[in-house]
């Protein structure tokens, strides 16, 4: 139904990512670097700064985690999600040799789910009854895409583990381990294996991406080593990765009209993120341009001018902020409302390669697209 492109993945694609490969002892012997903090006014925002407001208890303490993480920045999976709201963890990675890539998204209250949208029409709805693990594998000889939504009886969350049917995410104290056991769509290929994410630096950072503060985003590990061992399809590789989370207190389409997002590894080991969001008519737009350093700092920078990129095959509009010409290197996903691509652009005086995503909410919520989605997103109750 949708186009899922197989990248050519030439070795040159990982030229910037290759510069971010650390020797194994950096993360295996030394462990994850602790969250670093700065006092306000120190000249930059620390990894602990600019967090979204937390709900306080009677003693002034936190009721629970926010942003899909604990106060130490480590992933936590027991966060409460409001009716109609959502929480997701997002991972992308490219192999060191440029031949493989992946994205994985674990949803509580699956934002793209037609079943969740239909359930909301009846009033209060439990986000935990609409969980899904989206896995997309990109390589020349094996591509897979899976996103089976599962009801509450198939899912379980606690502080350190999130089970979605036969698959799960778990934090072992040093790494995020993702055990995958899914069936692809539209072709029912088995997708089974394990992905380990070794953060170089954890961040407890979250910031609104809308003008009302109802939708928030922040990276947990903007720079990480990723190990992939898949049984089906058979592949083993390592590479550079990025891990973040998004959360919202209402359906995402109520605040956002369109967005373009990108993350770019820089030569000094930092990661630059651009969030370019056009709000609904009753809300303003939002632009975030932030650089996450290996020392745990969050540094704002001036975003370049917006450039228009060629429309996708589904004629989806998209944009990228770049100091030079932005080019599409590989089209990874192409759907009626959403696209993902690898881009080459110029940022902060460097030539960079970026994961880039665009979404148009009016297309997502259209009756035609909602009727099409079950073919790509089956549900198990």
ABEGO torsion letter per residue (X at the ends): XBBBBBBAGBAAAAAAAAAABBBAAAAAAAEBBBBBBBBBGAGBBBAABGBBBBBBBAAGBBABBBGGBBAAGBBBAABBBBBGBBBBBBBBBBBAAGABBBBBBBBBGBAABAAAAAAAAAEBBBAAABBBBBBBBBBAABBBBBBBBBBAAABBBBAABBBBEABBBBBAGABBBBBBBBBBOABBBBBBEBBBBBBABBBBBBBBABAAGABBBBBABABBBBBBBBAOBBBBBBBBBBBBBBBBABBAAAABABBBBBBBBBAAGBBBBBBBBBBBAABBBBBBBBBBBAAGBBBBBBBBBBBBBBBBAAGBBBBBBBABBBBBABBABBBAABBBBBBBBBBGGBBBBBBBBBBBAAAAABAAAAAAAAAABBBBX
